[in-house]
Amino acid sequence: MSKPLSIGVAGLGTVGAGVLKLLAENGDIVAARAGRPVTVGAVSARTKGRDRGVALDGLRWHDDPVALAADPGVDVVVELIGGSDGPARALVEAALAAGKPVVTANKALLAVHGAAIAEMAEARGVPLAFEAAVAGGIPAIKGLREGLAANRLKRVAGILNGTCNYILTTMREQGREFGDVLEEAQALGYAEADPSFDIDGVDAAHKLAILAALAFGRPVDFGAVHVEGIREVTAMDIAFAGELGYRIKLLGIAGRDEAGISARVHPCMVPVAAPIARVDGVFNAVVAEGDFVGRVMLEGRGAGAGPTASAVVADLIDIARGRHTPVWGGALDAAPAVAMERHRGAYYLRLMVLDRPGVIADVTGILRDQAISLESMLQRGRAPGEAVPVVLTTHDCEEAAMRAALDRIAGLDAVLEKPALIRIEAL
Ligand SMILES: NC(=O)c1ccc[n+]([C@@H]2O[C@H](COP(=O)([O-])OP(=O)(O)OC[C@H]3O[C@@H](n4cnc5c(N)ncnc54)[C@H](OP(=O)(O)O)[C@@H]3O)[C@@H](O)[C@H]2O)c1
């Protein structure tokens, strides 16, 4: 067997320790598939003495992770620190500058600086691999860039954040409100103490920006992603969605059409019968639509030590074998980004209105003025003089028209709360 591939691992937290554990337990099959052993030569983390549940004896320790790039005994740098800047970025740039292949799980870094980092890697012909950065253990990047390489992709979408999917699933199954379920998820360790990155859709948007770049062959453009989270989803809307034959999921959706490339993350109503509607709990899914293959869906665990380590080590096996795919999969697409105002689709609208004559006529009049046609309307209960929910679903219309209508509807005297708006997606 040829010379071992020696790796330097920066970050020994959930993922870093997971990688060391996987290499210790599955070293034999990794070596067989890589054509040579993959060994850990050096490591770096913040706190040297911490017990990480994995043996670090005999490994070189660097207090400064950037030193891994210059360590002559390190062939490949594995960046598992996290964060879009700071030591993670410094290490990745130093490694590429030194001509060392990089494996990273860092979606924040790639979403924000991916275009420049990829350019650096391509210019030097150095592998930059990041399977673990999108949807954890799901081989989404390999699937898109290699398995579907023969297709023009029209759309790539997915459930890209396990925390949000867990919260929405629990709200639906137990009829509970968002804040209550979030608190429980934090207590169980499914949500961070500061959950905003997850629940405001930023983490999903990081991953979508990477997927869109791969699917449509263009540099990562995180700024072009429209982002909404799940804070405003209520138990009432989840129940109405069920009555209408939908489930509410936080989806990332990137599409390519004549107008250009659109990328958006927001809560969506998807038909109960759609495969993605049944992806529940902490599971993630990635759906791709190609012109020859049709629709493909991959489902699996999007986070956790085991699934993420599985993706990191798959990248290491490719590098050990000398398999090197260009970062964005070939020629770049110069199509413009399409603004969210230009989005066309169907909408669910839920209003809390005073139960009195004429209110529905006012609402439907405003929708008519914006050329928005209704698909269905549902009003529950009679409570003269009190607030009742009214649910409307529309046929396809333009986002800008819907927003203009919503502003006027929210201003009606009889509309008592901020209207709830959820986009309906056929997937
Ligand atoms: N966790 C997941 O399920 C998952 C899934 C997909 C992708 N990712 C990505 O994987 C990366 C790592 O995530 P994680 O969950 O493993 O994070 P984590 O548990 O917080 O671990 C981070 C590690 O980085 C080390 N570190 C932090 N600052 C450092 C510095 N200045 N110098 C050296 N080491 C430093 C920490 O050292 P100490 O241990 O000494 O504090 C720790 O070992 C992130 O980019 C994350 O987005 C994670």
The ligand as an SDF file (V2000), in Angstrom:
LIG
                    3D

 48 52  0  0  0  0  0  0  0  0999 V2000
  -22.0170   19.9890   14.7470 N   0  0  0  0  0  0  0  0  0  0  0  0
  -22.5540   19.5690   13.6290 C   0  0  0  0  0  0  0  0  0  0  0  0
  -23.4180   18.7050   13.6330 O   0  0  0  0  0  0  0  0  0  0  0  0
  -22.1090   20.1420   12.3110 C   0  0  0  0  0  0  0  0  0  0  0  0
  -22.7060   19.6910   11.1160 C   0  0  0  0  0  0  0  0  0  0  0  0
  -22.2730   20.1880    9.8860 C   0  0  0  0  0  0  0  0  0  0  0  0
  -21.2480   21.1340    9.8700 C   0  0  0  0  0  0  0  0  0  0  0  0
  -20.7070   21.5880   11.0490 N   0  0  0  0  0  0  0  0  0  0  0  0
  -19.6540   22.5790   10.9780 C   0  0  0  0  0  0  0  0  0  0  0  0
  -18.4610   21.9960   11.4910 O   0  0  0  0  0  0  0  0  0  0  0  0
  -17.6590   22.9890   12.1180 C   0  0  0  0  0  0  0  0  0  0  0  0
  -17.3660   22.5680   13.5540 C   0  0  0  0  0  0  0  0  0  0  0  0
  -18.5870   22.4280   14.2660 O   0  0  0  0  0  0  0  0  0  0  0  0
  -18.6770   21.7260   15.7040 P   0  0  0  0  0  0  0  0  0  0  0  0
  -20.1090   21.5250   15.9780 O   0  0  0  0  0  0  0  0  0  0  0  0
  -17.7390   20.5750   15.7890 O   0  0  0  0  0  0  0  0  0  0  0  0
  -18.1410   22.9190   16.6350 O   0  0  0  0  0  0  0  0  0  0  0  0
  -17.6820   22.8350   18.1540 P   0  0  0  0  0  0  0  0  0  0  0  0
  -18.1650   21.5850   18.7950 O   0  0  0  0  0  0  0  0  0  0  0  0
  -18.0070   24.1380   18.7660 O   0  0  0  0  0  0  0  0  0  0  0  0
  -16.0860   22.7080   18.0330 O   0  0  0  0  0  0  0  0  0  0  0  0
  -15.2740   23.7580   17.6020 C   0  0  0  0  0  0  0  0  0  0  0  0
  -13.8240   23.3800   17.8610 C   0  0  0  0  0  0  0  0  0  0  0  0
  -12.9950   24.4470   17.3960 O   0  0  0  0  0  0  0  0  0  0  0  0
  -12.0180   24.7430   18.3930 C   0  0  0  0  0  0  0  0  0  0  0  0
  -11.6420   26.1370   18.3180 N   0  0  0  0  0  0  0  0  0  0  0  0
  -12.4160   27.2270   18.4680 C   0  0  0  0  0  0  0  0  0  0  0  0
  -11.6880   28.3530   18.3460 N   0  0  0  0  0  0  0  0  0  0  0  0
  -10.4070   27.9330   18.1230 C   0  0  0  0  0  0  0  0  0  0  0  0
   -9.1770   28.6030   17.9280 C   0  0  0  0  0  0  0  0  0  0  0  0
   -9.1170   29.9430   17.9460 N   0  0  0  0  0  0  0  0  0  0  0  0
   -8.0810   27.8660   17.7310 N   0  0  0  0  0  0  0  0  0  0  0  0
   -8.1380   26.5160   17.7130 C   0  0  0  0  0  0  0  0  0  0  0  0
   -9.2610   25.8180   17.8810 N   0  0  0  0  0  0  0  0  0  0  0  0
  -10.3720   26.5320   18.1030 C   0  0  0  0  0  0  0  0  0  0  0  0
  -12.6860   24.3950   19.7100 C   0  0  0  0  0  0  0  0  0  0  0  0
  -11.6740   24.1540   20.6790 O   0  0  0  0  0  0  0  0  0  0  0  0
  -12.0310   23.7010   22.2020 P   0  0  0  0  0  0  0  0  0  0  0  0
  -12.7070   22.3550   22.0790 O   0  0  0  0  0  0  0  0  0  0  0  0
  -10.7250   23.5770   22.8660 O   0  0  0  0  0  0  0  0  0  0  0  0
  -12.9130   24.7760   22.7580 O   0  0  0  0  0  0  0  0  0  0  0  0
  -13.4940   23.1600   19.3340 C   0  0  0  0  0  0  0  0  0  0  0  0
  -12.7110   22.0120   19.4820 O   0  0  0  0  0  0  0  0  0  0  0  0
  -18.4640   24.2950   11.9820 C   0  0  0  0  0  0  0  0  0  0  0  0
  -18.0470   24.9670   10.8280 O   0  0  0  0  0  0  0  0  0  0  0  0
  -19.8850   23.8110   11.8150 C   0  0  0  0  0  0  0  0  0  0  0  0
  -20.7030   24.7280   11.1190 O   0  0  0  0  0  0  0  0  0  0  0  0
  -21.1160   21.1080   12.2570 C   0  0  0  0  0  0  0  0  0  0  0  0
  1  2  1  0
  2  3  2  0
  2  4  1  0
  4  5  1  0
  4 48  2  0
  5  6  2  0
  6  7  1  0
  7  8  2  0
  8  9  1  0
  8 48  1  0
  9 10  1  0
  9 46  1  0
 10 11  1  0
 11 12  1  0
 11 44  1  0
 12 13  1  0
 13 14  1  0
 14 15  2  0
 14 16  1  0
 14 17  1  0
 17 18  1  0
 18 19  2  0
 18 20  1  0
 18 21  1  0
 21 22  1  0
 22 23  1  0
 23 24  1  0
 23 42  1  0
 24 25  1  0
 25 26  1  0
 25 36  1  0
 26 27  1  0
 26 35  1  0
 27 28  2  0
 28 29  1  0
 29 30  1  0
 29 35  2  0
 30 31  1  0
 30 32  2  0
 32 33  1  0
 33 34  2  0
 34 35  1  0
 36 37  1  0
 36 42  1  0
 37 38  1  0
 38 39  2  0
 38 40  1  0
 38 41  1  0
 42 43  1  0
 44 45  1  0
 44 46  1  0
 46 47  1  0
M  CHG  2   8   1  16  -1
M  END
$$$$
